[in-house]
């Protein structure tokens, strides 16, 4: 069994020529080009995919090879997964697979007898050798059921040695080319094409932590999950008008920031200072587009629906829409820029830093989680005690504290026994929703006035919107006393 470690980055077709002229390619110790045709197999109901297994036949020249891959780990564009490759003699033979569970799964009659081709990839691969790192440039297509997608990507594969060598070479190319995150493997893309699955925003998933993990190892797992969520929303944020993609990118960055704060006592000295500026910059660049999305959809749209014949509202909505599109164009330009792709490579490198492999003396992540969650509960309790209904700043501080506790509960969810912790996280999400709605209404006034400028008719529309949301604001405020009372008792929940 081999363990494949590779970093995959998408190369826009417009950047293929500049890549091939990159001076670094001239320093490679060897180069070869082959045409590869791959056929991927599974059962009609995708039994292998559900088990994290991929079976592939590859034609290279006149030779066919059989490859079995397992899901392994994949985050931040970097993947590490077990792989078995053998010659193909006309029928599948899984006897060489030394992982008994994988081999047993493949040899089950209900699987082996039903394997059928699902999709095909065909691409030209040019490989350059740089010591213990290989750089592969793939260009071609994926085809399934009459549908086709282009392939244009770079793979940096580590043969042996330290992973820093792989990132160092990738950074050389990312400094001059718009290399973008490519979190989906060709196999994942092929299955989606076979299923004709519609793209959808990627939300945060449960993070598998083992109780005996070190806190640093747990941090890496959590932070890479956040980076992966962000990268899985990148293509949709660039190509789609659906505002949820940008929203989920911001959620991912907020979660990454929260993880840095949560694990700060056990991280290497000054580690966070290398990550935080990049995280804050991304959030700021995407923030204006998100604020205007909320302003239009959640503040203005309900009033326009209730008062459809009011021309002042329509005029203000037009101004907000123009500003929203301008903010979105600015955000997309940033997401497509070379600097963004290079930043993604550098963030992934920081999260794979050798310092995180060190295990300082101390508790396991299970014990660490208990201590941090207790501290965050007490913090929320104290903030609730200080909160006042007529003090928006105190309510804002409580909202932030509630969010940090909820994120921590979600990060550590797989360590918890029973459902109490998950129920608490769900309840805190509802509390945060109430506080968030109040915060949106508090911020909406200034945002609306900025859009209205000095136009009296537009300012009148702002007044209409404020009046319409008055009862909603009153209802939200009426909930607060009971919520504050429950939050003040949080340490006992």
MARVEX-565560 format. One record per residue (C-alpha): x, y, z; residue in three letters. Coordinates in pm, whole numbers, padded with zeros to 5 digits, always signed. Layout:
N
XYZAla/...
end
This chain:
493
+00000+00000+00000Unk/+00121+00351-00085Unk/+00012+00667+00094Unk/-00048+00945-00155Unk/+00013+01301-00027Unk/-00077+01572-00275Unk/-00186+01934-00298Unk/-00439+02003-00574Unk/-00491+02353-00716Unk/-00716+02459-01003Unk/-00543+02642-01287Unk/-00773+02867-01495Unk/-00750+02780-01864Unk/-00646+03141-01933Unk/-00339+03085-01713Unk/-00215+02767-01885Unk/+00026+02948-02118Unk/+00180+03162-01840Unk/+00224+02846-01634Unk/+00407+02665-01912Unk/+00642+02966-01944Unk/+00721+02973-01571Unk/+01101+02975-01527Unk/+01084+02725-01241Unk/+00987+02450-01484Unk/+01327+02481-01647Unk/+01495+02371-01324Unk/+01316+02034-01308Unk/+01541+01727-01309Unk/+01308+01535-01543Unk/+00989+01578-01743Unk/+00747+01339-01911Unk/+00404+01360-02074Unk/+00144+01084-02097Unk/-00219+01056-02204Unk/-00430+00901-01929Unk/-00776+00748-01966Unk/-00949+00647-01643Unk/-01276+00461-01593Unk/-01431+00475-01244Unk/-01651+00193-01116Unk/-01910+00154-00843Unk/-02239-00022-00787Unk/-02551+00149-00925Unk/-02643+00261-00571Unk/-02287+00389-00503Unk/-02206+00141-00227Unk/-01831+00205-00251Unk/-01866+00581-00245Unk/-02070+00557+00074Unk/-01780+00361+00226Unk/-01518+00609+00108Unk/-01370+00373-00153Unk/-01295+00443-00520Unk/-01212+00181-00786Unk/-01049+00291-01108Unk/-00902+00139-01422Unk/-00632+00349-01589Unk/-00502+00307-01942Unk/-00148+00433-01985Unk/-00024+00353-02335Unk/-00114-00014-02392Unk/-00120-00101-02024Unk/-00420-00108-01790Unk/-00378-00060-01416Unk/-00628-00125-01139Unk/-00630+00131-00855Unk/-00820+00132-00527Unk/-00821+00447-00316Unk/-00974+00523+00021Unk/-01101+00858+00142Unk/-00815+00920+00384Unk/-00798+01285+00486Unk/-00849+01589+00269Unk/-00853+01952+00375Unk/-00716+02284+00259Unk/-00648+02137-00086Unk/-00405+01881+00064Unk/-00503+01516+00063Unk/-00344+01208+00214Unk/-00500+00873+00137Unk/-00409+00504+00108Unk/-00382+00367-00244Unk/-00331+00019-00395Unk/-00225-00013-00760Unk/-00182-00342-00949Unk/-00179-00462-01308Unk/-00524-00532-01454Unk/-00558-00869-01625Unk/-00909-00843-01763Unk/-01105-00876-01440Unk/-01093-00712-01099Unk/-00860-00875-00845Unk/-00853-00728-00494Unk/-00633-00993-00331Unk/-00332-00758-00307Unk/-00514-00512-00081Unk/-00359-00550+00266Unk/-00639-00368+00450Unk/-00874-00650+00541Unk/-01181-00430+00587Unk/-01137-00269+00244Unk/-01067-00601+00072Unk/-01368-00768+00236Unk/-01594-00484+00126Unk/-01477-00509-00236Unk/-01495-00888-00253Unk/-01852-00911-00126Unk/-02063-01067-00400Unk/-02323-00789-00368Unk/-02046-00544-00459Unk/-01806-00728-00691Unk/-02083-00869-00913Unk/-02247-00529-00956Unk/-01951-00305-01036Unk/-02030-00090-01338Unk/-01857+00206-01505Unk/-01999+00540-01390Unk/-01780+00803-01553Unk/-01457+00852-01742Unk/-01170+01099-01731Unk/-00930+01165-02015Unk/-00643+01410-01978Unk/-00286+01478-02077Unk/-00053+01475-01777Unk/+00285+01645-01786Unk/+00505+01572-01486Unk/+00808+01767-01369Unk/+01041+01627-01099Unk/+01182+01857-00831Unk/+01370+01636-00588Unk/+01117+01465-00363Unk/+00822+01662-00509Unk/+00651+01598-00840Unk/+00443+01864-01014Unk/+00172+01732-01246Unk/-00028+01944-01490Unk/-00353+01778-01600Unk/-00572+01913-01880Unk/-00861+01729-02040Unk/-01215+01639-01938Unk/-01450+01435-01718Unk/-01751+01274-01890Unk/-02062+01103-01751Unk/-02397+01026-01913Unk/-02342+01269-02199Unk/-02226+01553-01972Unk/-01871+01687-01967Unk/-01652+01914-01749Unk/-01305+02049-01820Unk/-00996+01949-01620Unk/-00723+02208-01572Unk/-00533+02159-01249Unk/-00195+02123-01087Unk/-00105+01850-00840Unk/+00200+01875-00618Unk/+00278+01525-00493Unk/+00523+01442-00215Unk/+00728+01128-00271Unk/+00894+01137+00073Unk/+01039+01378+00326Unk/+00889+01682+00496Unk/+00566+01834+00372Unk/+00720+02185+00377Unk/+00898+02099+00050Unk/+00562+02048-00121Unk/+00422+02380+00003Unk/+00743+02567-00080Unk/+00721+02460-00445Unk/+00348+02536-00462Unk/+00410+02886-00323Unk/+00663+02959-00600Unk/+00392+02905-00863Unk/+00111+03063-00659Unk/+00316+03384-00634Unk/+00282+03436-01012Unk/-00030+03244-01116Unk/-00399+03257-01008Unk/-00405+02908-00854Unk/-00737+02853-00682Unk/-00853+02599-00421Unk/-00950+02261-00567Unk/-01097+02064-00276Unk/-01285+01817-00500Unk/-01099+01521-00646Unk/-01163+01409-01002Unk/-01355+01115-00856Unk/-01583+01344-00653Unk/-01641+01564-00956Unk/-01717+01258-01167Unk/-01976+01124-00922Unk/-02147+01464-00908Unk/-02153+01473-01287Unk/-02295+01120-01299Unk/-02567+01217-01051Unk/-02622+01549-01231Unk/-02616+01700-00881Unk/-02692+02071-00858Unk/-02420+02273-00682Unk/-02512+02385-00330Unk/-02342+02593-00060Unk/-02126+02386+00176Unk/-02214+02415+00543Unk/-02009+02322+00848Unk/-01998+01949+00920Unk/-01938+01751+01238Unk/-01565+01727+01308Unk/-01438+01380+01410Unk/-01222+01416+01722Unk/-01087+01130+01934Unk/-01080+01187+02313Unk/-00713+01087+02334Unk/-00600+01341+02071Unk/-00369+01619+02183Unk/-00529+01965+02189Unk/-00295+02078+01909Unk/-00394+01786+01688Unk/-00760+01865+01757Unk/-00703+02229+01666Unk/-00546+02129+01334Unk/-00841+01902+01254Unk/-01094+02175+01337Unk/-00907+02454+01157Unk/-00859+02243+00842Unk/-01231+02165+00845Unk/-01301+02541+00850Unk/-01058+02601+00563Unk/-01214+02316+00367Unk/-01563+02462+00414Unk/-01442+02795+00284Unk/-01274+02642-00020Unk/-01577+02428-00106Unk/-01782+02748-00135Unk/-01526+02933-00346Unk/-01641+02823-00692Unk/-02006+02898-00611Unk/-01921+03240-00468Unk/-01741+03330-00791Unk/-01987+03182-01040Unk/-02328+03209-00870Unk/-02545+03498-00757Unk/-02664+03292-00460Unk/-02555+03502-00157Unk/-02537+03191+00061Unk/-02194+03097-00083Unk/-02031+03417+00041Unk/-02220+03385+00369Unk/-02084+03033+00422Unk/-01731+03150+00340Unk/-01765+03412+00614Unk/-01907+03151+00854Unk/-01603+02933+00785Unk/-01366+03219+00861Unk/-01555+03311+01178Unk/-01526+02950+01291Unk/-01154+02949+01212Unk/-01109+03267+01414Unk/-01309+03116+01701Unk/-01090+02804+01696Unk/-00776+03017+01724Unk/-00919+03193+02028Unk/-01045+02868+02182Unk/-00711+02687+02153Unk/-00486+02988+02219Unk/-00359+02853+02556Unk/-00204+02545+02389Unk/-00089+02683+02053Unk/+00277+02769+01985Unk/+00385+03119+02085Unk/+00279+03383+01828Unk/+00109+03117+01613Unk/-00219+03307+01591Unk/-00053+03627+01472Unk/+00043+03454+01147Unk/-00314+03341+01080Unk/-00540+03613+01220Unk/-00452+03899+00979Unk/-00535+03683+00677Unk/-00862+03566+00833Unk/-00964+03921+00925Unk/-00878+04049+00575Unk/-01097+03786+00405Unk/-01387+03859+00638Unk/-01361+04233+00578Unk/-01352+04195+00200Unk/-01658+03971+00198Unk/-01837+04161+00474Unk/-01982+04449+00276Unk/-02140+04218+00020Unk/-02294+04010+00299Unk/-02424+04319+00485Unk/-02600+04443+00173Unk/-02744+04096+00104Unk/-02902+04100+00451Unk/-03017+04460+00414Unk/-03199+04387+00089Unk/-03340+04040+00167Unk/-03427+04067+00535Unk/-03484+04437+00599Unk/-03620+04585+00274Unk/-03787+04294+00095Unk/-04055+04223+00360Unk/-04158+04590+00362Unk/-04173+04605-00019Unk/-04388+04289-00019Unk/-04622+04448+00235Unk/-04637+04784+00050Unk/-04597+04685-00318Unk/-04721+05013-00463Unk/-04485+05243-00272Unk/-04246+05407-00528Unk/-04007+05541-00264Unk/-03937+05189-00139Unk/-03876+05066-00495Unk/-03634+05352-00556Unk/-03438+05280-00237Unk/-03430+04908-00319Unk/-03282+04997-00658Unk/-03000+05193-00494Unk/-02931+04910-00249Unk/-02932+04658-00536Unk/-02677+04864-00730Unk/-02456+04891-00422Unk/-02497+04518-00359Unk/-02385+04427-00710Unk/-02086+04660-00681Unk/-01988+04503-00348Unk/-02028+04156-00496Unk/-01808+04244-00797Unk/-01542+04372-00558Unk/-01562+04050-00351Unk/-01545+03827-00660Unk/-01243+04017-00796Unk/-01067+03945-00468Unk/-01164+03576-00476Unk/-01034+03541-00834Unk/-00709+03729-00769Unk/-00370+03559-00761Unk/-00317+03687-00407Unk/-00619+03497-00279Unk/-00497+03166-00421Unk/-00152+03222-00274Unk/-00309+03301+00062Unk/-00497+02969+00056Unk/-00169+02784-00001Unk/-00005+02972+00284Unk/-00296+02911+00522Unk/-00285+02538+00446Unk/+00090+02540+00509Unk/+00046+02713+00846Unk/-00213+02456+00949Unk/+00030+02175+00859Unk/+00318+02341+01046Unk/+00548+02090+01225Unk/+00497+02287+01549Unk/+00143+02148+01566Unk/+00287+01796+01565Unk/+00459+01861+01895Unk/+00263+01736+02195Unk/+00322+01952+02502Unk/+00278+01787+02838Unk/-00078+01822+02955Unk/-00431+01699+02919Unk/-00597+01524+02627Unk/-00842+01718+02412Unk/-01130+01565+02609Unk/-01005+01720+02934Unk/-00910+02042+02755Unk/-01262+02068+02610Unk/-01426+02029+02951Unk/-01220+02315+03094Unk/-01273+02550+02801Unk/-01647+02486+02779Unk/-01690+02554+03151Unk/-01499+02880+03114Unk/-01711+02988+02815Unk/-02034+02904+02999Unk/-01927+03124+03288Unk/-01832+03402+03047Unk/-02177+03395+02885Unk/-02340+03390+03227Unk/-02139+03699+03330Unk/-02219+03881+03004Unk/-02588+03803+03051Unk/-02564+03946+03402Unk/-02414+04267+03266Unk/-02653+04300+02971Unk/-02915+04576+02977Unk/-03214+04605+02749Unk/-03136+04972+02672Unk/-02764+04911+02606Unk/-02702+04776+02251Unk/-02329+04738+02317Unk/-02389+04502+02609Unk/-02629+04297+02396Unk/-02372+04286+02115Unk/-02106+04157+02358Unk/-02350+03889+02477Unk/-02422+03785+02117Unk/-02048+03740+02051Unk/-02001+03542+02373Unk/-02297+03319+02288Unk/-02157+03256+01939Unk/-01815+03155+02077Unk/-01972+02907+02316Unk/-02192+02761+02042Unk/-01895+02717+01807Unk/-01697+02545+02083Unk/-01986+02308+02152Unk/-02004+02225+01780Unk/-01627+02173+01756Unk/-01633+01928+02047Unk/-01967+01764+01961Unk/-01816+01426+01870Unk/-01645+01407+02213Unk/-01970+01448+02405Unk/-02174+01160+02544Unk/-02548+01187+02507Unk/-02743+01465+02343Unk/-02732+01735+02612Unk/-02444+01923+02454Unk/-02604+01922+02110Unk/-02936+02040+02255Unk/-02751+02324+02428Unk/-02581+02421+02101Unk/-02918+02424+01921Unk/-03073+02638+02195Unk/-02780+02880+02182Unk/-02830+02905+01805Unk/-03187+03021+01871Unk/-03065+03272+02130Unk/-02801+03394+01890Unk/-03069+03426+01621Unk/-03275+03658+01840Unk/-02972+03868+01933Unk/-02858+03865+01570Unk/-03193+03995+01444Unk/-03175+04279+01695Unk/-02820+04353+01583Unk/-02925+04355+01216Unk/-03207+04598+01291Unk/-02971+04821+01492Unk/-02720+04832+01205Unk/-02981+04866+00931Unk/-03062+05228+01009Unk/-02714+05358+00933Unk/-02673+05134+00629Unk/-03007+05253+00489Unk/-02917+05619+00548Unk/-02585+05565+00370Unk/-02775+05429+00069Unk/-03033+05708+00080Unk/-02772+05984+00093Unk/-02930+06332+00080Unk/-03231+06230-00132Unk/-03541+06326+00069Unk/-03765+06067-00099Unk/-03519+05790-00017Unk/-03490+05913+00342Unk/-03869+05895+00366Unk/-03844+05533+00250Unk/-03596+05467+00532Unk/-03853+05606+00778Unk/-04120+05375+00632Unk/-03893+05075+00673Unk/-03810+05170+01032Unk/-04177+05209+01118Unk/-04274+04878+00957Unk/-04007+04691+01156Unk/-04108+04861+01481Unk/-04348+04583+01595Unk/-04089+04318+01503Unk/-03828+04499+01713Unk/-04076+04519+02002Unk/-04146+04144+01982Unk/-03774+04063+01987Unk/-03716+04293+02283Unk/-04006+04129+02469Unk/-03824+03794+02447Unk/-03505+03927+02599Unk/-03585+03929+02972Unk/-03660+03554+02972Unk/-03354+03479+02754Unk/-03127+03681+02982Unk/-03264+03497+03286Unk/-03194+03159+03122Unk/-02844+03266+03015Unk/-02764+03383+03368Unk/-02838+03028+03484Unk/-02623+02877+03207Unk/-02353+02737+03433Unk/-02617+02507+03582Unk/-02753+02373+03250Unk/
end
